[in-house]
Protein backbone atom coordinates (compact mmCIF):
# COMPACT_ATOMS: atom_id res chain seq x y z
CA UNK A 1 0.00 0.00 0.00
CA UNK A 2 3.04 2.25 0.37
CA UNK A 3 2.96 3.25 -3.30
CA UNK A 4 -0.40 4.97 -2.82
CA UNK A 5 0.59 7.04 0.24
CA UNK A 6 2.67 10.11 0.98
CA UNK A 7 4.10 10.84 4.44
CA UNK A 8 2.57 13.16 7.01
CA UNK A 9 3.60 16.75 6.24
CA UNK A 10 6.77 18.19 7.74
CA UNK A 11 4.70 20.93 9.41
CA UNK A 12 2.70 18.35 11.36
CA UNK A 13 5.82 16.37 12.26
CA UNK A 14 7.47 19.54 13.54
CA UNK A 15 4.36 20.44 15.54
CA UNK A 16 4.42 16.98 17.10
CA UNK A 17 7.92 17.58 18.48
CA UNK A 18 6.83 20.52 20.63
CA UNK A 19 3.77 18.83 22.13
CA UNK A 20 3.54 17.95 25.80
CA UNK A 21 4.48 14.48 26.96
CA UNK A 22 1.61 12.03 27.12
CA UNK A 23 -0.57 13.44 24.33
CA UNK A 24 -1.64 11.31 21.38
CA UNK A 25 0.92 12.89 19.09
CA UNK A 26 3.68 11.46 21.25
CA UNK A 27 2.16 7.95 21.22
CA UNK A 28 0.96 7.56 17.63
CA UNK A 29 3.43 6.11 15.15
CA UNK A 30 3.76 8.30 12.07
CA UNK A 31 4.76 7.65 8.50
CA UNK A 32 7.32 10.47 8.25
CA UNK A 33 9.83 9.36 5.62
CA UNK A 34 9.28 7.51 2.37
CA UNK A 35 12.07 5.02 3.12
CA UNK A 36 10.68 4.18 6.57
CA UNK A 37 7.20 2.78 6.08
CA UNK A 38 5.76 1.39 9.35
CA UNK A 39 4.87 -2.25 9.94
CA UNK A 40 1.14 -1.61 9.69
CA UNK A 41 -0.05 -5.04 10.80
CA UNK A 42 1.15 -4.38 14.36
CA UNK A 43 -1.43 -1.62 14.93
CA UNK A 44 -5.14 -1.60 15.75
CA UNK A 45 -6.00 1.71 14.04
CA UNK A 46 -4.68 3.33 10.88
CA UNK A 47 -5.46 6.98 10.14
CA UNK A 48 -5.25 8.17 6.54
CA UNK A 49 -6.30 11.28 4.68
CA UNK A 50 -7.79 11.48 1.19
CA UNK A 51 -7.35 15.07 -0.08
CA UNK A 52 -9.71 14.66 -3.03
CA UNK A 53 -12.79 16.75 -3.78
CA UNK A 54 -12.90 17.22 -7.52
CA UNK A 55 -16.43 15.77 -7.58
CA UNK A 56 -17.63 18.38 -5.11
CA UNK A 57 -20.48 20.29 -6.79
CA UNK A 58 -18.90 23.50 -5.44
CA UNK A 59 -15.35 22.62 -6.48
CA UNK A 60 -13.41 25.75 -7.50
CA UNK A 61 -9.97 24.25 -8.14
CA UNK A 62 -8.60 24.70 -4.64
CA UNK A 63 -6.53 22.04 -2.85
CA UNK A 64 -7.19 20.68 0.62
CA UNK A 65 -5.05 19.25 3.42
CA UNK A 66 -5.69 17.92 6.90
CA UNK A 67 -2.78 19.42 8.84
CA UNK A 68 -5.04 21.42 11.17
CA UNK A 69 -7.09 18.32 12.04
CA UNK A 70 -3.97 16.27 12.69
CA UNK A 71 -2.44 18.97 14.90
CA UNK A 72 -5.64 19.21 16.93
CA UNK A 73 -5.91 15.42 17.26
CA UNK A 74 -2.26 14.98 18.21
CA UNK A 75 -2.74 17.49 21.03
CA UNK A 76 -5.44 15.44 22.79
CA UNK A 77 -4.69 13.11 25.68
CA UNK A 78 -5.67 9.46 25.22
CA UNK A 79 -8.18 7.67 27.39
CA UNK A 80 -7.54 4.33 29.04
CA UNK A 81 -6.68 2.78 25.69
CA UNK A 82 -4.84 -0.48 25.12
CA UNK A 83 -4.76 -0.24 21.33
CA UNK A 84 -2.00 1.32 19.20
CA UNK A 85 -2.40 3.61 16.18
CA UNK A 86 -0.44 4.65 13.11
CA UNK A 87 -0.92 7.73 10.92
CA UNK A 88 -0.25 6.64 7.35
CA UNK A 89 -0.33 10.12 5.88
CA UNK A 90 -2.43 10.84 2.79
CA UNK A 91 -3.54 9.02 -0.32
CA UNK A 92 -1.73 10.59 -3.27
CA UNK A 93 -4.44 12.16 -5.49
CA UNK A 94 -4.50 10.52 -8.91
CA UNK A 95 -4.46 12.15 -12.33
CA UNK A 96 -8.19 11.44 -12.36
CA UNK A 97 -10.64 11.01 -9.50
CA UNK A 98 -11.09 7.36 -10.46
CA UNK A 99 -7.36 6.86 -9.80
CA UNK A 100 -7.82 8.27 -6.29
CA UNK A 101 -10.83 5.99 -5.81
CA UNK A 102 -8.72 2.98 -6.79
CA UNK A 103 -5.94 3.93 -4.38
CA UNK A 104 -8.38 4.45 -1.48
CA UNK A 105 -10.09 1.15 -2.22
CA UNK A 106 -6.79 -0.74 -2.32
CA UNK A 107 -5.37 0.76 0.88
CA UNK A 108 -8.54 0.28 2.93
CA UNK A 109 -9.03 -3.23 1.56
CA UNK A 110 -5.49 -4.25 2.55
CA UNK A 111 -5.94 -2.79 6.02
CA UNK A 112 -9.21 -4.66 6.52
CA UNK A 113 -7.66 -7.94 5.36
CA UNK A 114 -4.88 -7.72 7.96
CA UNK A 115 -7.28 -6.76 10.74
CA UNK A 116 -6.37 -3.08 11.05
CA UNK A 117 -9.24 -0.59 11.43
CA UNK A 118 -9.05 2.20 8.80
CA UNK A 119 -10.10 5.70 9.89
CA UNK A 120 -10.49 7.95 6.87
CA UNK A 121 -10.27 11.74 6.76
CA UNK A 122 -11.87 12.55 3.44
CA UNK A 123 -12.63 15.40 1.12
CA UNK A 124 -15.88 15.19 -0.84
CA UNK A 125 -18.19 12.41 0.29
CA UNK A 126 -18.41 10.68 -3.09
CA UNK A 127 -15.25 8.95 -1.80
CA UNK A 128 -17.57 6.89 0.39
CA UNK A 129 -18.33 4.73 -2.65
CA UNK A 130 -14.67 3.65 -2.89
CA UNK A 131 -14.58 3.25 0.89
CA UNK A 132 -17.60 0.93 0.63
CA UNK A 133 -16.13 -1.04 -2.29
CA UNK A 134 -13.01 -1.72 -0.20
CA UNK A 135 -15.09 -4.33 1.64
CA UNK A 136 -15.27 -6.46 -1.54
CA UNK A 137 -13.54 -9.72 -0.73
CA UNK A 138 -13.62 -8.93 3.00
CA UNK A 139 -17.32 -9.31 3.78
CA UNK A 140 -20.12 -10.34 1.45
CA UNK A 141 -22.90 -8.14 2.78
CA UNK A 142 -22.44 -4.94 4.77
CA UNK A 143 -24.61 -2.25 6.28
CA UNK A 144 -23.56 1.38 5.85
CA UNK A 145 -24.60 4.13 8.25
CA UNK A 146 -24.25 7.71 7.07
CA UNK A 147 -24.60 10.61 9.51
CA UNK A 148 -25.75 13.20 7.01
CA UNK A 149 -28.30 15.92 6.39
CA UNK A 150 -28.91 14.52 2.88
CA UNK A 151 -29.59 11.05 1.49
CA UNK A 152 -27.10 11.53 -1.40
CA UNK A 153 -28.89 8.90 -3.51
CA UNK A 154 -28.80 10.64 -6.89
CA UNK A 155 -29.38 9.04 -10.28
CA UNK A 156 -26.99 6.13 -10.82
CA UNK A 157 -27.06 6.77 -14.57
CA UNK A 158 -25.62 10.27 -14.14
CA UNK A 159 -22.06 11.24 -13.12
CA UNK A 160 -21.22 10.80 -9.46
CA UNK A 161 -20.98 13.90 -7.27
CA UNK A 162 -20.60 14.48 -3.55
CA UNK A 163 -24.41 14.71 -3.34
CA UNK A 164 -25.19 11.77 -5.63
CA UNK A 165 -23.26 8.53 -5.13
CA UNK A 166 -25.37 6.13 -3.05
CA UNK A 167 -27.39 5.02 -6.08
CA UNK A 168 -24.15 3.60 -7.47
CA UNK A 169 -23.68 1.62 -4.26
CA UNK A 170 -27.15 0.13 -4.71
CA UNK A 171 -26.95 -0.91 -8.37
CA UNK A 172 -23.28 -1.74 -8.98
CA UNK A 173 -22.05 -5.33 -8.79
CA UNK A 174 -21.17 -7.11 -6.65
CA UNK A 175 -24.39 -6.42 -4.74
CA UNK A 176 -22.95 -6.15 -1.24
CA UNK A 177 -25.15 -3.43 0.23
CA UNK A 178 -27.48 -5.02 2.77
CA UNK A 179 -28.75 -1.79 4.29
CA UNK A 180 -28.14 1.94 4.07
CA UNK A 181 -29.16 4.10 7.02
CA UNK A 182 -29.12 7.89 7.24
CA UNK A 183 -29.03 9.61 10.62
CA UNK A 184 -29.99 13.27 10.86
CA UNK A 185 -31.57 14.03 7.48
CA UNK A 186 -33.39 17.33 7.04
CA UNK A 187 -36.47 17.04 4.82
CA UNK A 188 -36.16 20.46 3.18
CA UNK A 189 -32.67 19.57 1.89
CA UNK A 190 -33.79 16.37 0.13
CA UNK A 191 -35.76 16.02 -3.10
CA UNK A 192 -39.18 14.39 -2.52
CA UNK A 193 -38.29 11.63 -4.98
CA UNK A 194 -35.27 10.65 -2.88
CA UNK A 195 -37.36 10.55 0.29
CA UNK A 196 -39.80 8.28 -1.57
CA UNK A 197 -37.00 6.08 -2.92
CA UNK A 198 -35.53 5.58 0.56
CA UNK A 199 -38.93 4.29 1.63
CA UNK A 200 -39.31 2.02 -1.41
CA UNK A 201 -35.87 0.52 -0.81
CA UNK A 202 -36.83 -0.03 2.86
CA UNK A 203 -33.71 1.82 4.02
CA UNK A 204 -33.62 3.33 7.50
CA UNK A 205 -33.86 7.10 7.77
CA UNK A 206 -33.99 9.16 10.97
CA UNK A 207 -34.86 12.83 10.94
CA UNK A 208 -32.65 15.29 12.74
CA UNK A 209 -35.39 16.33 15.15
CA UNK A 210 -36.12 12.77 16.26
CA UNK A 211 -32.46 12.09 17.05
CA UNK A 212 -31.96 15.37 18.87
CA UNK A 213 -34.95 14.45 21.02
CA UNK A 214 -33.50 10.99 21.74
CA UNK A 215 -29.94 10.37 20.55
CA UNK A 216 -30.07 6.76 21.81
CA UNK A 217 -32.21 5.86 18.78
CA UNK A 218 -28.94 5.72 16.84
CA UNK A 219 -27.35 2.98 18.96
CA UNK A 220 -29.07 -0.11 17.45
CA UNK A 221 -28.60 1.33 13.95
CA UNK A 222 -24.85 1.65 14.57
CA UNK A 223 -24.79 -1.84 16.07
CA UNK A 224 -25.84 -3.33 12.74
CA UNK A 225 -23.24 -1.42 10.70
CA UNK A 226 -19.84 -2.43 9.37
CA UNK A 227 -19.03 0.98 7.85
CA UNK A 228 -19.95 4.33 9.43
CA UNK A 229 -19.42 7.67 7.68
CA UNK A 230 -20.02 11.22 8.84
CA UNK A 231 -20.58 14.28 6.69
CA UNK A 232 -19.42 17.25 8.77
CA UNK A 233 -22.12 19.29 7.06
CA UNK A 234 -24.57 17.47 9.33
CA UNK A 235 -23.18 19.60 12.18
CA UNK A 236 -24.73 23.03 12.58
CA UNK A 237 -22.52 25.95 11.66
CA UNK A 238 -22.33 27.40 15.17
CA UNK A 239 -20.69 24.17 16.35
CA UNK A 240 -18.44 23.64 13.33
CA UNK A 241 -17.34 26.92 11.79
CA UNK A 242 -19.28 29.77 10.23
CA UNK A 243 -16.42 30.28 7.79
CA UNK A 244 -16.74 26.87 6.15
CA UNK A 245 -20.29 25.79 6.85
CA UNK A 246 -23.47 27.86 6.84
CA UNK A 247 -26.29 25.55 7.95
CA UNK A 248 -28.14 26.90 11.00
CA UNK A 249 -29.56 23.46 11.81
CA UNK A 250 -27.77 20.20 12.52
CA UNK A 251 -26.21 18.21 15.33
CA UNK A 252 -24.38 20.10 18.02
CA UNK A 253 -20.88 19.16 19.18
CA UNK A 254 -22.07 16.87 21.98
CA UNK A 255 -24.53 15.01 19.76
CA UNK A 256 -22.06 14.37 16.95
CA UNK A 257 -19.49 13.07 19.45
CA UNK A 258 -22.15 10.82 21.01
CA UNK A 259 -22.91 9.38 17.57
CA UNK A 260 -19.20 8.82 17.00
CA UNK A 261 -18.94 6.91 20.28
CA UNK A 262 -21.97 4.78 19.38
CA UNK A 263 -20.16 3.88 16.16
CA UNK A 264 -17.09 2.94 18.15
CA UNK A 265 -18.80 0.69 20.68
CA UNK A 266 -20.57 -1.25 17.92
CA UNK A 267 -18.82 -4.61 17.67
CA UNK A 268 -19.60 -4.82 13.97
CA UNK A 269 -18.05 -1.55 12.75
CA UNK A 270 -14.79 -2.22 10.92
CA UNK A 271 -14.10 1.20 9.43
CA UNK A 272 -14.98 4.85 10.05
CA UNK A 273 -14.80 7.94 7.86
CA UNK A 274 -15.31 11.68 8.23
CA UNK A 275 -16.01 13.49 4.97
CA UNK A 276 -16.53 16.95 3.48
CA UNK A 277 -13.47 18.21 5.33
CA UNK A 278 -11.79 21.41 4.18
CA UNK A 279 -8.37 22.95 4.78
CA UNK A 280 -9.52 24.26 8.13
CA UNK A 281 -7.41 27.00 9.65
CA UNK A 282 -5.84 25.66 12.83
CA UNK A 283 -7.32 28.51 14.86
CA UNK A 284 -10.88 27.63 13.88
CA UNK A 285 -13.15 25.46 16.02
CA UNK A 286 -13.73 23.01 13.14
CA UNK A 287 -10.46 21.00 13.36
CA UNK A 288 -10.82 20.76 17.14
CA UNK A 289 -14.31 19.28 16.81
CA UNK A 290 -13.19 16.82 14.11
CA UNK A 291 -10.31 15.76 16.37
CA UNK A 292 -12.75 15.15 19.22
CA UNK A 293 -15.06 13.14 16.94
CA UNK A 294 -12.06 10.91 16.16
CA UNK A 295 -11.25 10.67 19.87
CA UNK A 296 -14.75 9.52 20.80
CA UNK A 297 -14.79 6.88 18.06
CA UNK A 298 -11.51 5.38 19.26
CA UNK A 299 -12.71 5.61 22.86
CA UNK A 300 -15.80 3.63 21.88
CA UNK A 301 -13.78 0.91 20.13
CA UNK A 302 -11.51 0.54 23.16
CA UNK A 303 -14.53 -0.01 25.40
CA UNK A 304 -16.33 -2.56 23.27
CA UNK A 305 -17.99 -5.40 25.15
CA UNK A 306 -18.59 -8.75 23.50
CA UNK A 307 -22.11 -10.05 24.05
CA UNK A 308 -20.89 -13.59 23.49
CA UNK A 309 -22.39 -16.10 21.09
CA UNK A 310 -25.56 -14.40 19.90
CA UNK A 311 -27.18 -17.74 19.09
CA UNK A 312 -26.50 -19.28 22.51
CA UNK A 313 -29.72 -18.90 24.54
CA UNK A 314 -27.72 -19.08 27.78
CA UNK A 315 -26.33 -15.61 27.03
CA UNK A 316 -29.74 -13.99 26.79
CA UNK A 317 -33.11 -13.58 28.39
CA UNK A 318 -35.81 -14.32 25.81
CA UNK A 319 -39.17 -12.55 25.61
CA UNK A 320 -41.95 -13.68 23.24
CA UNK A 321 -44.61 -11.16 22.24
CA UNK A 322 -47.61 -12.37 20.20
CA UNK A 323 -49.04 -9.80 17.78
CA UNK A 324 -51.97 -11.01 15.68
CA UNK A 325 -50.73 -14.10 13.82
CA UNK A 326 -47.00 -13.65 14.51
CA UNK A 327 -44.79 -13.97 17.56
CA UNK A 328 -41.92 -11.54 17.97
CA UNK A 329 -38.99 -12.93 19.94
CA UNK A 330 -36.76 -10.42 21.73
CA UNK A 331 -33.37 -11.19 23.25
CA UNK A 332 -31.73 -9.21 26.03
CA UNK A 333 -28.03 -9.73 26.64
CA UNK A 334 -27.24 -10.80 30.17
CA UNK A 335 -23.80 -9.22 29.82
CA UNK A 336 -24.56 -5.78 28.35
CA UNK A 337 -28.33 -5.34 28.59
CA UNK A 338 -28.55 -4.72 24.83
CA UNK A 339 -31.61 -5.91 22.95
CA UNK A 340 -32.16 -7.83 19.69
CA UNK A 341 -35.21 -9.04 17.87
CA UNK A 342 -35.26 -12.28 15.90
CA UNK A 343 -36.00 -12.13 12.19
CA UNK A 344 -38.03 -14.83 10.41
CA UNK A 345 -35.73 -17.50 9.02
CA UNK A 346 -37.51 -19.54 6.39
CA UNK A 347 -37.37 -20.24 2.69
CA UNK A 348 -39.28 -17.09 1.78
CA UNK A 349 -36.55 -14.85 3.15
CA UNK A 350 -33.04 -14.10 1.99
CA UNK A 351 -31.13 -14.44 5.25
CA UNK A 352 -28.57 -11.68 4.69
CA UNK A 353 -28.80 -10.23 8.18
CA UNK A 354 -25.65 -10.34 10.31
CA UNK A 355 -25.37 -12.55 13.37
CA UNK A 356 -27.81 -15.16 12.03
CA UNK A 357 -30.95 -13.09 11.56
CA UNK A 358 -30.86 -11.04 14.74
CA UNK A 359 -31.73 -7.37 14.33
CA UNK A 360 -30.47 -4.89 16.96
CA UNK A 361 -33.29 -3.04 18.71
CA UNK A 362 -34.06 -1.16 21.92
CA UNK A 363 -35.98 -1.78 25.10
CA UNK A 364 -38.55 0.73 23.83
CA UNK A 365 -39.09 -1.49 20.79
CA UNK A 366 -39.96 -4.32 23.15
CA UNK A 367 -42.31 -2.11 25.18
CA UNK A 368 -43.97 -0.93 21.97
CA UNK A 369 -44.45 -4.56 20.85
CA UNK A 370 -46.20 -5.39 24.14
CA UNK A 371 -48.69 -2.71 23.12
CA UNK A 372 -49.23 -4.55 19.82
CA UNK A 373 -47.04 -2.31 17.67
CA UNK A 374 -44.58 -4.05 15.34
CA UNK A 375 -41.23 -2.17 15.28
CA UNK A 376 -40.76 -0.29 12.02
CA UNK A 377 -37.13 -1.41 11.62
CA UNK A 378 -38.27 -5.05 11.89
CA UNK A 379 -40.84 -4.51 9.13
CA UNK A 380 -38.30 -2.80 6.87
CA UNK A 381 -35.69 -5.48 7.45
CA UNK A 382 -38.23 -8.21 6.68
CA UNK A 383 -39.27 -6.52 3.42
CA UNK A 384 -35.65 -5.76 2.49
CA UNK A 385 -34.61 -9.39 2.85
CA UNK A 386 -37.43 -10.99 0.95
CA UNK A 387 -36.39 -12.86 -2.16
N, C-alpha and C positions, 0 to 999 in steps of 0.2 A: 504493500500500500504506500510505501515511501515515495514512489514516483509521482503520486498524485498530491503530495502535501508539501507545503513550504513552512519553514520554522516560524515560531512565535517571533514577533517583531523585536528588534533590538531595543526599542523604547520601552516595551513591556518588560523585557529581561532586565533592563537597567532599573526600572521602577521596583522590580522584585527585590533587588539587592538592598534597597534602603528601607524595606518594610520591617516592622517589629518582629521579633522572634515569636514563633508560635502561630502566626497567621497562616492561612491556606497557601499563600504564595511561597512560603518557606517549606511547605510539606509536599506540594504537588511537583511531580517530575515534569520537566518541560523539554520539548523538542526545540533545542536552541541552535544546533549546528547541523548542516546537511550530512556531515560525515559521522554523526553520532545519533543515529535513530534509536529510540528506546526499545527495550524488549517489551512490547505491548501486552503480551499474554500474561504478564505478571501483575497486571492491574485489574481493578474491578470496574473503574469508570475511565472513559476516554472522551475528552472534550475536543471538539473540532469546529472551526468556523467555515462557513461557505459564503464568501463575499460575492454573491451573484444576485442581481436583481434586474436583469435586462428584460424580463417578462413583466415587470411591474408596469401597470397601466399608466403610471405617472413618471416613468423613467425619463430622465432628462440628460443622461450621459454621465452622471457623476459616479464616482467610485465610493465604496464603503469599506470600513474596517471595524474591528471589534476591540481595539486597544482599550477604549474607555471601560467597556464591560469587563475585560480581563483584569484591568487594574483594580476595579471596584471589587471583583470577586476575590482576587488574591489578597485583598486587605481584610477579608472577613476571618474570624476565628472559627475553627471547626467545632462541631459538636462532639459527642462521645462516639466517634466513628472508628470502626475497625478496618474499613476498606481504603485502599489506595487509589490514586487518580493520576492520570497523565494528560497533559495538554499537548495535543498533536499538531497545534498550529492550524493553518487554513488549507482547505482545498484550493488548488491552483485553478483559477477560472480558465475555462477552455476557450478556444477560438470561437466556438459557438456555444449556446446555452446547453445544447444536447451533450456536448463534450463534458461540461460541468456536471450535468445529470449523471452521466456514466461514471465519472470519478467518484461522486458522492455515493452512488449505488454500490460501487466496488468496495470502497473503504468501509462503509457501514456493514455491508454483507460480510466482509472478512472479520470485522470486530465481533459481530453476532456469532459467527461460526466458532470463534475461539473463546466465547463466553465472556466477552468484555462488553459493558453497557455503553453504547454511543450516546453522547449528549451533544446535540447539534445547535450551534448558533447560526441562524440562517438569515439571508436577505429575504427576497420575495418568497411568498409562501407556496408558489407553484413548485418549489423544491420538495415539498412534501410528497409529491408523486414519486420522485426518485427515492426518497427516504422509505416510502412504503414498499417500493419494488425491491429494496434491499433485502426484504424478508423472503424473496423467492429462493427456494432451496433450503431455507431455514425452518419455516413453518408453513404448512399448507394453507390454513385459513387464519386470518387475523382480524381483530376488531381495532378500528382506529377511532380515537376520541380527539376532537378538535375543539379547543376553547377559542371561540371565535364569535364575532358579531354578525358574520355572514355565513351562509352555507357553502359558497364557493363551488357550486355544482357546475354551472356553465353548460354549454353545448359541446359534447365530445367530438362533434364533427368540425368544430371551429378551432383556431389556434389556441393553445393553452396560455392563460395569463394568471397573474396572482389572485384573481377573483374568479377564475374558471378553470379548475383542474380536477375536481373530484369526479366529474363525469367520466374522465379518462380512467380513473381508478376502478369505476364500476364496470366499464365495458371492455377494457383491455385484457387480453389473456396473458398469463394464466389467471383464472378467476379466483383470486385469493381473498377478496374482501367479504368477510362474513357480516360485518356491521360497521356502520359509520354513524357516530354520535356527535352532535354539536351542542356545546354548553355555552349559553350566554348569547344566543342570537337575538337580534333586535328586528322586529317585524318590518319596520319602515325602511330598513336597509336591504331587504331581500325581495326580489321580484315575486309576485304571487304565484307564478308558475313553478318557481323553485320550492316554495313552501308546499305546494300541492305535490310536487315530485317527491319530496322527502317523505310525505305521508304515503304515497303510492309504493315507495320502495320499503316502507315499514322501518325506516331509520329512526333513531331516537333523536329528539330535538327538545332542548330545554330553554325556555325564554329567560332572558336576563333577570326580569323581575321575580320569577319563581325561585331562581337560585339565590338571589340576594335575600329573599325572605327566609330561605332554608338552604344553606350551602351544603348541608349533609346529603341532599338529593344526588349530588355528584359522586358520592363514594361508591355505590354499587356499579355505576357506569364505568368508573375508572377501574374497578376490580375485574371487569370483563375484558379490558383492553390489553393489547400487546404493544401498541404504539400510541403515544400521547403527544400532541402538538399544541402549541399556544401561539396565537397571533397577538402580538402586543397591542394591536389596535383594539382588542377587546377590553383594554384598560382605559378608564376615562382619563381625559387629558390632564385634569388637575392632579392625578396620581402619577402619571407618566412624565409628560413634558409638553407644555403648551407650544413649544417651538417646533416639535416634530409631529404632534398628534393633536387634532382639534375636536375630538368627539366629546361632548359634555356628559354623555352617559356611557356606562361600562362598569366593570368591576373596580373596586378600590384596591389599594395595595394589600390590605389584609386578606381580602377575598381571593385575589389571584395567587397569593402565597399559600392559602389554605388548599386551593385546587391543586397547586403544585405538590403539596405534601400528600394529598390523596393519591395523586399519580405515583408518588414514590412508594407509599405503603402497599400499593397493589402488587401482589405476588406475580401477576402475569405480565406487567409492563417490562419490556426488554429494551426500549429506547425512548428517548425524550427529545423534543426539539422546540426551540423558541424562534419564531419567524417574524418577518417584517421589521427586523432591526435596521437601524441607520448608523451612521458614523456619529454617535452621540458624543457631544462635548463632555469631557470628564468632570466638568463642574455642574452638569445638569443632574436632575434627580433620576432621569431615565436609566442610565447605566447602573446606578445603585439599586434600583428596584429589580432590574434584570438579574443582577448578581444575587439578590436575596431570593428571587424565584428559583435560581439554580441551587442555592443553599438549602431551601426547603425540600426540593426534590431529593437531593442526596440524603438529607436528614431522614426523609421518609423511607428511602431504600434501606438505610442502615438500621431502621427499627421495624423492618418487616417481621411478621410472625406467621409461621407456617400453620395452617389449620389442620395439617395432617392429611391422611388419605380421605378425599372427599366422598368416596364411595363406601367407606367403612362406617356402618351405622353406629359403632361404638363411640365415634368421635362427635356425634351430633345428638341433639334432641329433636325428634320428629314430631310434626304437628300436621294432621290431616284436616282439611276444611272442605266439606261438600258444598258445592254450588250448582244447583240444578242437577244436570246429569253428569257432572264431572267432579273429581276430587282433587283439589290442589294439595300437594305435599310440600310443606316447608321444612327446612333444616336449619337449626341453630347450632353454631359451633360451640362446643363445650370449652374450647380453649380461648377463643377471641370474642365470642358473642355475636359474630357476624351471621347474617341470614342468607339462605339460598332458597330457591323454589325449583322443584323438579319440573323438567319439560317432558312432554309425552315422547316416548321412545318406541315407535312402531314403524311398520313398513310404509306408512303414508307420509313420514317425515324424513327429511334429509338431516341426519344427526351431525350437524357441523358445529354445534355448540362446544365450547371448551369444557374440560373437566366433566366429560360424560354426561352432557345434557343437564347440567345444573346452572341456573341463571342467578347471578347475584341479585339480591333484593334487600329490603329494609324491614325492620320491625313494623313500621307503619303499613307496609304492603300486607303483612300478615293480619294486622288489625282491620284493615280495609276489607280483606277477604272474609273475615269473620262476620262482616256486615253485608256479605253477599256481593261484593264488588271485585271482579277479576282485575288484577293489576294490568295496567296498560302495557308495560314492558313485556309481560308474559304473552299477551295477545300478539304484539308486534313480532316477538321472537318466534312464536308458533307459525305465524303467517310467513315470515321471512324464510323459515326453514322447511316449508312445504316443498315437495318435489314439483 
